[in-house]
Amino acid sequence: MTKIKETPIVDGELWKHYLNAGEFVVARMLIDPSTAQEMLQQNTRNRTLSTDSVRKMTVDMLSGRWGVLHPDTISFDHLGVMVNGQHRLSAVVASGHSIISLVVFGCNNESRLTVDGHRTKRLGDRLFIAGDGIGDTAAAVGMCSQIATRMANAHLGSKRIKTPVEQAEFIELHHGALSFVMEEFGHRKIPSVTTAPVKAVFANAWYHVPHDTLRRAIHTLLSGEMNTPIDRNLVIARRWLTDSRVTARNSNSAGSVYRRIGNAVRCYANNRPLKILKDINYDPFPLPDGGSPATEHLGIDRMALVDTPNRTGRSGATGLAH
């Protein structure tokens, strides 16, 4: 096996020599906020800066989640004009943190036509490649990540999109709930019914409701069959989803779907008949901190809970006594 010699770290003002040399050079650099600010002065021909991307990178840098040596390069063409790296450098400035990065000098000017010009990795792709999602395909992992986002949004009361690293940590924490939902819904696709907000209801409910009860509720919602009087709650929910053609693409609509379907499942779990499917002003199944059970909104006696020492949800279910 060939051993690759480590590129020495370029520091001080030496990088400016490479910038103007017009030669193709790859260097490893420790980039502090001051250097990043100087490099950004060369950012004269680039796409519009995405403040959302900078914000997410800044969050990862501040939390210590950014890798020591990121594989993507910061690049300049043979005239010293930046080709790639404006978002990372802007995040370095915003976070006040230094990073170590590979920096390429002397790129061909035409290279800017191909940088980020092809299909980018979506969040589901990133999680699938990293092995941090749940599912055997990138599409399944993508759905898992969408469910996780809806779970978190309902819990936090915000529409903040989490960074890929935060998303992976959230999925790890709630692995049991997400695995349950992905398995029970399977590959069924029913327009407006098998959406992320609907699945997020059952994932959050995993911490509150007996899992056999949730399985019956999911079966009723998917089939539309009414075998017991209380099944009418889920039949009403299904009809509302399909008749109103609710879309999960709009954030406000997704929030309403989560709360309405959550209310239907909550009443189903408490054997309380539902007359109409109305929106509510609270989270029907609040996510527990650290994966522990929370039952304030269910009106269920805490003594009926089954205690489990595993708080990540990987084994055993914290819920009502079965």
Phi, psi and omega in degrees: 000128182284130178269125181270127180288133182290133178289130180296150179285128177269126179229185179063221184261004185298329182298331180291331176295314178296325183299323184256001184284335180075011179254155179278114183225137174246123183230153175258123187234143168269112185252113177265171182304324180293316178294319179300319179297320178294318180297324182293343176292342178270003183272070187256347179222087184210170177289168180296135181292133177267109181296330179292319178295319179297319181299315181294320177295322179298318178300315180295321179292317180294328182273358180080013182273346181288134183298153179298316179230101182286136184288337180283144184264159166259128191231148176229147178277183186291349177262001179088009180270136183295135177254322185210140174122003184297326182288317179295317180294322177295325178290325176298316179295315183292323183276335184077011181258150177265151177228159171255129183217152170282132181238129181252128177247147175083025178296153174295140183301326182289347182298336180293344178284340183251345179293123181057023183267352180250195185293124178274159179283122175282170183301318178299321177298315183297315181292322180294315180296321181282350182073025183258359182259187178236116182143161184260004176221162178297326180295318179295318178295325177299316177296319178302317181292325177294318177298315180299320179297317179293323176300313182292319180297319179295322182289317185272344182069029181223170179250020183293128176276126183281153177288160179305322180291316177298320179300316179298320180292322179294317179296321178297317181295321184249036183302317182298313181295317181291320178298318179301311183294317180298323180287316184289323178280334178058219182258015179297135177233108178236117182310133178071350182258311183267053181259167181300316180299322179293314180294328179296328177302312183287330177293316178290325180292340179306330181277351188241328192244143176307139187291330175295322177296318179295322179298316179296321180295317179296317179300316181294318180297320182284322185270330184078008181277139180244102182263337177226159181305321183290342177298341181301330178304314182284330176293319176298317180298316181297316181297320179296318180297316184279322183288322182274353179052047180294136178252142179270000183284330179273129185298319180295318178296318180298321178296320179293319177300313181301313184290318181294311180292324177298321178294321179296316180292322179298314178294323177299315182294330179266008179058040180247114182301144180251129180270312178226156180265096183253156176284153179233163185256025176212165179281117182295333180225077181298136178292132178287148176288124178071010177090009179274158184289147174220128188227021186303320186277350185269343183066034183253139180295124180300334181293344180275356182283147175268122182279142177219136182283345184272115183264356179275347180083011181284330179222138180073155181240129174274113182194199180289155177298134183276000000 
